[in-house]
Amino acid sequence: MSEMSAGKLTVPKLMPSPAVWRRQLLAIMRIEFIKALFSRRAFSCYALVVIPIVVMSVAAFEHGTDGRPAFESIENGRRIFGYLFSALFIGGVLFLGNAAVFTALFRGEMLDRSIHYYLLSPVRREILIMAKYLAGLACCLVLFGLCTIICFLLLYVPFGMDAFITDLGNGIVTEQLGLYLGIVLLGSMGYGAVFMATGLLFRNPLIPIIVVAGWEMLHFVLPPALKVFSIIYYIKGLLPIPLDEGPLAVIVAPPPLWVSIVGMCALSAATVAISVLILRRFELRYADE
Amino acid sequence: MNKAQTLTRQLSDQCIVLSDLSKFYGDILGVNRISLQIEAGITGLVGPNGAGKSTLMNVIAGLIPPTRGSLEILGVRPTQTEKFFAQLGYCTQYDSFPVGINGYDFIRNTLLIHGYDRSTADTLTMQTLEQVSLLEAARRPVDAYSKGMRQRIKLAQAICHQPEVLVLDEPLNGLDPMARAQVIELFRDFANAGKIVLISSQILHEVDLISDRVVLLNSGYLVAEGDLSNIQSETGEPMKVFIRSTDANAIAAQVFGLEHVVEVQIHYDGEGLFIRTTDADAFFLAFNRQVIDRQWTIESMGPADETVEAVYQHLISETQVAT
């Protein structure tokens, strides 16, 4: 042990201020982002994002007996991509990926018995919640946003660069990709807020994940008053292809774009606020884990 | 606010104040009706397994809220998160760390989360790691540290922001004798700087050596608190005194007649004796008179069993008899 005495350290006293709050927010975000993206728990998310890429790759490189692409035409390809995105990506990858990332933000640390390091820090609980939430959101945007971009670009493989440049010139690529990325953002905001709260509330988040999945699957039979509490209600309205027919049809008309955005932001903010209240009343008992 | 209230307020702004504090886990008692005032210096929290030490530590550290009663550290309640945790350092008994982190990042991240800028955090990290002799192991994963190193990195995490109050749950566990001595010296430095150091331990003789005061807990209840000799005299526990003298036999013959002396033993070399008395103050008064009157030669004299363990055993046995 060093000869240095405790009194030799010169620590400037930190006074709560916006500058300190910003530094705390960024520090926690950085730590949590790295943890969410590179820890062992992130492997399940990597496995999830590979699935649609593999499916799209198979479809993109598949040719019929007549040598024509499986998508037949670019318009048909965009529609198939829409169905795939709606069924496989939103219902599976985005939902489960968000569940994995956001429930681990608190529950994972409780299992690792390391949450007390945060709870012993002079950080406002709302800053801690916001920082973890934003880190989870950033992680999901990187993983699922990249996955969406790759899958969308794979759509153009059978039709060549010319078709891509034409669609880019027409604004189809930017419009549709923007909407898909918007769905990833809004979906992650909504699911993330819900799963962060369940990770704080429940010792075993699997049951609430199943309950939320059931609620989301049944949203089309819910009365309008309850439908607003369904995340899929807001995000499916953003899909750039009509889903008013076929097995994936949205039974009621989707909300306008601005309602989707405002509604999703409001729902996420309310759920994050609930998480702050839960954390303020939180009682650390590792023995129960 | 009148003068007395102002004075009380000022005093409580320099202490840890627990008022009628209880913590129940459902029907299970953690601690019950604890009222305490812990001042600057080193206070030892003593008790066997299940006494409520860790519960009390966790309540004081703000990790669990009390079921009843209140807690203030230097006049700040745990709900005032920023002020409360800025002045508190807590070394927990949990031997767990963020997965895969190295010692340097562990301390640096703590300081960044506190809100320090990067350069200050870097400087403080180096200083703190030097303080706990972990500079060489700073870049190694904490998971690969030995038990003693893990204990020291936890200690570094608790002191890196130089808190006014240091709460340490079993801080000497796993440390080799040399490291123990150095860590104890560090606690003493903190106490000498006018800070509050609260240490819980089951190793009673160490608490004895370190602490200025002790808090004795048993089955969730506060059994006694304060300066060890005061507790001893207040509890009426017979005190054992060792006297080194060439007149040991003569002394033994005389003091045995004193009312409050219950036992006298001559040391095997014949030049010392152990005396057990129920009233230490009265004994010393009477003994001093006899020494002057009879011209005895006294080489040394002092308490032979003024230890936390002795007091604790006495109090526990009293409690068991009472129940």
HADDOCK unambig.tbl for C-alpha pairs under 7 A between the chains (distance, minus, plus):
assign (segid A and resid 1 and name CA) (segid B and resid 131 and name CA) 6.13 0.50 0.50
assign (segid A and resid 1 and name CA) (segid B and resid 132 and name CA) 5.22 0.50 0.50
assign (segid A and resid 1 and name CA) (segid B and resid 133 and name CA) 4.46 0.50 0.50
assign (segid A and resid 1 and name CA) (segid B and resid 179 and name CA) 6.98 0.50 0.50
assign (segid A and resid 1 and name CA) (segid B and resid 182 and name CA) 6.05 0.50 0.50
assign (segid A and resid 2 and name CA) (segid B and resid 130 and name CA) 5.95 0.50 0.50
assign (segid A and resid 2 and name CA) (segid B and resid 131 and name CA) 5.01 0.50 0.50
assign (segid A and resid 2 and name CA) (segid B and resid 132 and name CA) 6.53 0.50 0.50
assign (segid A and resid 2 and name CA) (segid B and resid 133 and name CA) 5.80 0.50 0.50
assign (segid A and resid 4 and name CA) (segid B and resid 131 and name CA) 5.94 0.50 0.50
assign (segid A and resid 5 and name CA) (segid B and resid 186 and name CA) 6.87 0.50 0.50
assign (segid A and resid 5 and name CA) (segid B and resid 189 and name CA) 6.41 0.50 0.50
assign (segid A and resid 6 and name CA) (segid B and resid 186 and name CA) 6.62 0.50 0.50
assign (segid A and resid 6 and name CA) (segid B and resid 189 and name CA) 5.94 0.50 0.50
assign (segid A and resid 6 and name CA) (segid B and resid 190 and name CA) 6.08 0.50 0.50
assign (segid A and resid 7 and name CA) (segid B and resid 193 and name CA) 6.83 0.50 0.50
assign (segid A and resid 11 and name CA) (segid B and resid 161 and name CA) 6.60 0.50 0.50
assign (segid A and resid 11 and name CA) (segid B and resid 162 and name CA) 6.76 0.50 0.50
assign (segid A and resid 20 and name CA) (segid B and resid 115 and name CA) 5.00 0.50 0.50
assign (segid A and resid 21 and name CA) (segid B and resid 115 and name CA) 6.91 0.50 0.50
assign (segid A and resid 23 and name CA) (segid B and resid 115 and name CA) 5.42 0.50 0.50
assign (segid A and resid 24 and name CA) (segid B and resid 112 and name CA) 6.50 0.50 0.50
assign (segid A and resid 24 and name CA) (segid B and resid 113 and name CA) 4.91 0.50 0.50
assign (segid A and resid 24 and name CA) (segid B and resid 114 and name CA) 6.44 0.50 0.50
assign (segid A and resid 24 and name CA) (segid B and resid 115 and name CA) 4.88 0.50 0.50
assign (segid A and resid 27 and name CA) (segid B and resid 112 and name CA) 5.83 0.50 0.50
assign (segid A and resid 27 and name CA) (segid B and resid 113 and name CA) 5.78 0.50 0.50
assign (segid A and resid 28 and name CA) (segid B and resid 113 and name CA) 6.25 0.50 0.50
assign (segid A and resid 113 and name CA) (segid B and resid 96 and name CA) 5.82 0.50 0.50
assign (segid A and resid 114 and name CA) (segid B and resid 96 and name CA) 6.16 0.50 0.50
assign (segid A and resid 114 and name CA) (segid B and resid 97 and name CA) 5.45 0.50 0.50
assign (segid A and resid 114 and name CA) (segid B and resid 98 and name CA) 5.66 0.50 0.50
assign (segid A and resid 119 and name CA) (segid B and resid 63 and name CA) 6.96 0.50 0.50
assign (segid A and resid 120 and name CA) (segid B and resid 85 and name CA) 6.07 0.50 0.50
assign (segid A and resid 121 and name CA) (segid B and resid 85 and name CA) 5.67 0.50 0.50
assign (segid A and resid 121 and name CA) (segid B and resid 113 and name CA) 6.91 0.50 0.50
assign (segid A and resid 121 and name CA) (segid B and resid 114 and name CA) 6.05 0.50 0.50
assign (segid A and resid 122 and name CA) (segid B and resid 81 and name CA) 5.73 0.50 0.50
assign (segid A and resid 122 and name CA) (segid B and resid 82 and name CA) 4.14 0.50 0.50
assign (segid A and resid 122 and name CA) (segid B and resid 83 and name CA) 6.76 0.50 0.50
assign (segid A and resid 122 and name CA) (segid B and resid 85 and name CA) 4.56 0.50 0.50
assign (segid A and resid 122 and name CA) (segid B and resid 86 and name CA) 5.20 0.50 0.50
assign (segid A and resid 122 and name CA) (segid B and resid 114 and name CA) 5.88 0.50 0.50
assign (segid A and resid 123 and name CA) (segid B and resid 81 and name CA) 6.67 0.50 0.50
assign (segid A and resid 123 and name CA) (segid B and resid 82 and name CA) 5.70 0.50 0.50
assign (segid A and resid 123 and name CA) (segid B and resid 114 and name CA) 6.76 0.50 0.50
assign (segid A and resid 124 and name CA) (segid B and resid 81 and name CA) 6.14 0.50 0.50
assign (segid A and resid 124 and name CA) (segid B and resid 82 and name CA) 6.26 0.50 0.50
assign (segid A and resid 283 and name CA) (segid B and resid 63 and name CA) 6.41 0.50 0.50
assign (segid A and resid 283 and name CA) (segid B and resid 64 and name CA) 4.83 0.50 0.50
assign (segid A and resid 283 and name CA) (segid B and resid 65 and name CA) 6.78 0.50 0.50
assign (segid A and resid 284 and name CA) (segid B and resid 63 and name CA) 5.82 0.50 0.50
assign (segid A and resid 284 and name CA) (segid B and resid 64 and name CA) 5.90 0.50 0.50
